[in-house]
Amino acid sequence: MISAVAIVLAYLIGSIPFGYLVAWQMGVDIRAAGSGNIGATNVARTLGRKAGAVVLALDFAKGAAPVLLAQTFVESNWLPTVCGMAAILGHMFPVWLRFSGGKGVATGTGVVAVLVPIPAFVGLLVWLTMLSALRYVSLASIVAGAGLVATRLIIVPEPFAPDQRILTAFCLLAFGLVLVRHWGNLVRIRRGQENQVSESPLMRSLGKIIHVLALGLWFGSGVFFTVATLLILQTWREYGEMSFNERPVWLPLTASFNAEGGTRIFGATVSPLFPVYFLLQGVCGFLALITALGFTRNEPGRTVHRIRFLVILVAVATIVAGWPLSMKVAELRTQRYSHDEAISKPAKEQFGRLHAYSLLLNFGTVVLTGVGMALAAALPGEAREKKE
């Protein structure tokens, strides 16, 4: 009974048409203005950014609040997730406006911010990047939804396990709803009829800030990971080469421990880091690539922007190739120590070669991102701003 009440209440909260109410207070029927949508984007275009920001915050809150309330009653994921979906459906199909509502992005953002905060944060970064680069709110929302789903599937070891499947299903369903609700926008983008966010100093600065931060984190994480893994490998091999009496008293290793054992421990230590490392590299690469694409669109005549885009594109390609390769190397690292010679022999033969390829790709990523950092000295708008 409590669950049914919570779900209905979540729908009713989600149904509150804040966009319509804020516009009505200002003497405007938002359904007859602009695109006719009651969401924050249309309110901002019609009544100004301050009104749009108010609607955005309220729509976000009406998505987050039902989920937070549900989490206080139950420890499982199912009720908060269902309440979150009910709030989104309430915004899309509000009973107060004859089931004609908004597209659910802001409300959905409030829901996922509580349910899956890390994927939601990645989705927010993707949304800001796409918006600053291409100026289409609808396209930014769709790609952000895809980024949220991809992050969920990557960071959760078993996203479809019994205790995780409802959250995964919610992410997939929410993305599907966003895609369906924005299908008309995609058609208008293809025809060149979709409204874009107006050019402004804020938009220009946002793109450059995201680009520099993404490149810096991308380059810095690559250098740190490379240097750290080399130092860890050297340290464990040195422990293995020490005699039993030379080893630190706090390190309880057997007398038979040798350099090969140090290499094995190094592999076991570093392997769990690869998924996180490549996810970070992938997100940074995507952000840097999209903002670089935006620079080529904003100042198409400058050669440096085309060079920057190509350099980052190749760097992203090294990540795409290096990720599955590193996973294969980690698998072979274990197999080559198998007692079954039919498994260990081919694993040893492949390990050295594929490991070398993996190192070369990682080195290539670091070099290319370093070049991208150098090219950040020629960001768009510098010459124009100086003239003015």
C-alpha positions in Angstrom: 0.0 0.0 0.0 2.8 2.4 1.0 4.6 1.6 -2.3 1.5 2.4 -4.4 1.0 5.7 -2.6 4.6 6.6 -3.1 4.5 5.9 -6.8 1.3 7.9 -7.4 2.7 10.7 -5.3 5.9 10.7 -7.4 3.8 10.9 -10.6 1.8 13.8 -9.2 4.9 15.7 -8.1 6.4 15.1 -11.5 3.2 16.4 -13.1 3.6 19.9 -11.5 4.1 22.0 -14.7 6.6 24.5 -13.3 7.4 25.9 -16.8 3.7 26.6 -17.4 3.2 28.1 -13.9 6.3 30.4 -14.0 5.3 31.7 -17.5 1.7 32.1 -16.4 2.9 34.3 -13.5 4.6 36.5 -16.1 1.5 36.7 -18.2 2.5 34.2 -20.9 0.9 30.9 -21.9 4.2 29.1 -22.7 2.2 26.4 -24.7 1.5 29.1 -27.2 5.0 30.6 -27.3 8.2 29.4 -28.9 8.2 25.7 -29.5 5.1 25.3 -27.2 7.1 23.1 -24.8 6.7 23.7 -21.1 10.4 22.8 -20.4 13.2 25.1 -19.2 14.7 25.5 -22.7 11.6 27.1 -24.2 11.0 29.2 -21.1 14.5 30.6 -21.4 14.1 31.4 -25.1 10.8 33.0 -24.5 11.1 34.7 -21.1 14.8 35.0 -20.5 17.6 33.0 -18.9 16.5 33.8 -15.3 13.1 32.4 -15.8 14.6 29.4 -17.6 17.0 28.8 -14.7 14.2 28.9 -12.2 12.2 26.3 -14.2 15.3 24.2 -14.6 16.0 24.1 -10.9 12.3 23.3 -10.0 12.1 20.5 -12.7 15.3 19.0 -11.4 14.0 19.1 -7.8 10.7 17.4 -8.7 12.7 14.5 -10.1 15.2 14.2 -7.2 12.7 14.7 -4.3 10.5 11.6 -4.9 13.6 9.4 -5.2 15.1 10.7 -2.0 11.8 10.3 -0.2 11.4 6.7 -1.4 15.0 5.9 -0.3 14.0 6.8 3.3 11.4 4.1 3.4 13.2 1.2 1.7 16.8 0.0 1.3 16.3 -1.8 -2.1 16.5 0.0 -5.4 13.2 -0.9 -6.9 10.9 1.6 -5.2 13.2 4.7 -5.6 13.7 3.6 -9.3 10.0 3.2 -10.0 9.2 6.5 -8.2 11.9 8.2 -10.4 10.4 6.8 -13.5 6.9 7.9 -12.3 8.2 11.5 -11.8 9.6 11.5 -15.3 6.4 10.3 -16.8 4.5 12.8 -14.8 6.6 15.6 -16.4 6.1 14.2 -19.9 2.4 13.4 -19.4 1.1 15.7 -16.7 -2.5 15.1 -15.6 -2.9 18.9 -15.0 -2.3 19.7 -18.7 -4.2 16.9 -20.3 -1.1 14.7 -20.5 0.8 17.2 -22.8 4.1 18.0 -21.1 7.8 18.4 -21.5 10.6 16.1 -22.7 11.8 15.0 -19.3 15.5 16.0 -19.4 15.7 18.2 -16.4 13.4 16.0 -14.3 15.3 12.9 -15.5 18.5 14.5 -14.5 17.3 15.0 -11.0 16.3 11.4 -10.8 19.6 10.0 -12.1 21.6 12.4 -10.0 20.3 10.5 -6.9 20.1 7.0 -8.3 23.3 6.8 -10.3 25.4 9.9 -9.4 28.6 8.9 -11.3 26.9 8.2 -14.7 24.8 11.3 -14.1 27.9 13.4 -13.6 29.4 12.0 -16.8 26.2 12.7 -18.6 26.2 16.3 -17.4 29.8 16.8 -18.7 28.8 15.4 -22.0 25.7 17.6 -22.2 27.7 20.8 -21.4 30.3 19.8 -24.0 27.8 19.1 -26.7 25.9 22.3 -26.0 29.0 24.5 -26.0 30.3 22.9 -29.2 27.2 22.5 -31.4 24.6 24.7 -29.6 21.8 22.2 -29.9 20.0 21.4 -26.6 18.2 18.5 -28.0 21.3 16.8 -29.5 23.2 17.5 -26.3 20.4 15.8 -24.3 20.4 12.7 -26.5 24.2 12.2 -26.5 24.3 12.9 -22.7 21.7 10.1 -22.2 23.9 7.8 -24.3 26.9 8.7 -22.2 25.0 8.0 -19.0 24.0 4.5 -20.2 27.5 3.7 -21.5 29.1 4.8 -18.2 26.6 2.7 -16.2 27.4 -0.4 -18.3 31.2 0.2 -18.0 31.6 1.0 -14.3 29.3 -1.7 -12.9 31.0 -5.2 -13.2 27.7 -7.0 -13.7 25.1 -4.4 -14.7 22.4 -7.0 -15.3 22.9 -8.9 -12.0 19.7 -9.3 -9.9 20.6 -6.5 -7.6 21.6 -4.1 -10.4 19.3 -4.9 -13.3 16.5 -2.5 -12.3 18.8 0.5 -12.2 20.4 -0.6 -15.6 16.9 -1.1 -17.1 15.9 2.4 -15.8 18.9 4.0 -17.5 18.1 2.3 -20.8 14.4 3.1 -20.6 15.0 6.7 -19.6 17.4 7.1 -22.6 14.9 5.5 -24.9 12.2 8.0 -23.7 14.6 11.0 -24.3 15.4 9.7 -27.7 11.7 9.2 -28.7 10.7 12.6 -27.3 13.5 14.4 -29.2 13.1 12.5 -32.5 11.4 15.5 -34.1 14.3 17.7 -33.0 16.7 15.3 -34.8 14.6 15.6 -38.0 14.7 19.4 -37.7 18.5 19.4 -37.2 18.9 17.3 -40.3 16.7 19.8 -42.2 18.6 22.8 -40.7 15.4 24.0 -39.0 16.3 23.4 -35.3 16.9 26.4 -33.0 20.4 26.7 -31.6 21.5 28.4 -28.3 22.7 31.9 -29.2 26.4 32.7 -29.4 27.6 34.3 -26.3 30.8 34.9 -24.3 29.6 32.3 -21.8 29.2 29.6 -24.5 32.6 30.4 -26.0 34.3 30.4 -22.6 32.5 27.1 -21.6 33.9 25.3 -24.6 37.4 26.5 -24.0 37.3 25.7 -20.3 36.0 22.1 -20.9 38.6 21.6 -23.7 41.6 22.7 -21.6 40.5 20.8 -18.4 39.8 17.6 -20.4 43.1 17.7 -22.2 45.0 18.5 -19.0 43.4 15.6 -17.1 43.8 13.3 -20.1 47.5 14.1 -20.5 48.2 14.2 -16.8 46.5 10.9 -16.1 48.4 9.3 -18.9 51.8 10.5 -17.7 51.0 9.6 -14.1 49.7 6.1 -14.9 52.7 5.4 -17.1 55.3 6.6 -14.6 53.5 5.0 -11.6 53.2 1.6 -13.2 56.9 1.6 -14.1 57.9 2.5 -10.6 55.6 -0.1 -9.1 57.1 -2.8 -11.4 60.6 -1.7 -10.5 59.9 -1.8 -6.8 58.4 -5.3 -6.8 61.2 -6.6 -8.9 63.8 -5.1 -6.6 62.1 -6.8 -3.6 62.2 -10.1 -5.5 65.9 -9.7 -6.2 66.8 -9.0 -2.5 67.9 -11.8 -0.3 65.5 -12.9 2.4 67.5 -11.0 5.1 67.6 -7.8 3.1 63.9 -7.4 2.7 62.0 -5.0 5.0 60.7 -6.7 8.2 57.2 -5.3 7.5 57.0 -7.2 4.1 56.1 -10.8 5.0 57.5 -12.6 1.9 58.7 -16.2 1.8 62.3 -17.0 1.1 61.3 -18.4 -2.4 60.0 -15.1 -3.5 61.9 -13.8 -6.6 61.8 -11.2 -9.4 59.2 -13.3 -11.3 57.0 -13.3 -8.2 57.3 -9.5 -8.1 56.2 -9.3 -11.7 53.1 -11.4 -10.8 52.2 -9.2 -7.9 52.7 -6.1 -10.1 50.2 -7.5 -12.6 47.7 -8.3 -10.0 48.1 -4.8 -8.5 47.8 -2.9 -11.8 45.2 -4.9 -13.7 42.1 -3.6 -11.7 43.2 0.0 -12.6 42.8 -0.5 -16.4 39.0 -0.1 -16.6 39.0 3.1 -14.5 42.0 4.4 -16.4 40.5 3.8 -19.8 37.1 5.1 -18.8 38.8 8.4 -17.6 40.8 8.6 -20.8 37.7 7.9 -22.9 35.6 10.5 -21.3 38.4 13.1 -21.5 39.0 12.2 -25.1 35.4 12.6 -26.0 35.1 16.0 -24.3 38.3 17.2 -26.0 37.3 15.9 -29.4 33.8 17.4 -29.4 35.0 20.8 -28.2 37.7 20.7 -30.9 35.0 20.0 -33.4 33.2 23.1 -32.1 36.3 25.2 -32.7 36.4 24.1 -36.3 32.8 25.2 -36.7 33.2 28.5 -35.0 36.3 29.5 -36.9 36.4 27.3 -40.0 39.2 29.3 -41.7 41.9 28.6 -39.2 44.2 25.7 -40.0 45.2 25.2 -36.4 41.7 24.1 -35.4 41.7 21.4 -38.1 45.1 20.2 -37.0 44.0 20.1 -33.4 40.9 18.1 -34.3 42.9 15.5 -36.3 45.5 15.1 -33.5 42.8 14.5 -30.9 40.9 12.2 -33.2 44.0 10.0 -33.6 44.6 10.1 -29.8 41.0 8.9 -29.3 41.7 6.1 -31.8 44.6 4.9 -29.7 42.3 4.6 -26.7 39.7 2.8 -28.7 42.4 0.3 -29.8 44.2 0.2 -26.5 41.2 -0.6 -24.3 40.3 -4.1 -25.6 44.0 -4.8 -26.1 44.8 -4.0 -22.5 41.9 -6.3 -21.4 43.4 -9.1 -23.5 46.8 -8.5 -22.0 45.4 -8.8 -18.5 43.7 -12.0 -19.4 47.0 -13.5 -20.9 48.9 -12.3 -17.8 46.9 -14.8 -15.7 46.8 -17.6 -18.3 50.6 -17.7 -18.8 51.0 -18.9 -15.3 48.5 -21.8 -15.8 49.6 -25.3 -14.8 48.0 -26.5 -18.1 50.7 -26.1 -20.7 48.1 -26.1 -23.5 46.9 -22.8 -22.0 50.2 -21.3 -20.7 52.4 -21.8 -23.7 50.3 -19.9 -26.3 49.5 -17.3 -23.6 53.2 -16.7 -23.1 53.8 -16.4 -26.8 51.1 -13.8 -27.2 51.6 -11.8 -24.0 55.0 -10.2 -24.8 53.9 -9.1 -28.3 50.5 -7.7 -27.3 51.9 -6.1 -24.2 54.5 -4.3 -26.3 51.7 -3.1 -28.6 49.7 -1.9 -25.6 52.7 0.1 -24.3 53.2 1.7 -27.7 49.6 2.8 -27.9 49.7 4.3 -24.4 52.9 6.1 -25.3 51.2 7.4 -28.5 48.3 8.6 -26.5 50.5 10.6 -24.1 52.5 12.1 -27.0 49.4 13.1 -28.9 47.7 14.6 -25.9 50.9 16.5 -25.2 50.7 18.0 -28.7 47.0 18.8 -28.0 48.0 20.6 -24.8 50.6 22.6 -26.8 47.9 23.5 -29.4 45.7 24.8 -26.6 47.8 28.0 -26.8 45.9 28.8 -30.0 42.3 28.6 -28.8 39.5 30.3 -30.9 38.6 33.9 -30.4 42.0 35.0 -29.1 42.8 37.2 -32.0 39.4 38.7 -32.2 39.3 39.6 -28.6 42.6 41.2 -28.7 41.6 43.4 -31.6 38.5 44.5 -29.8 
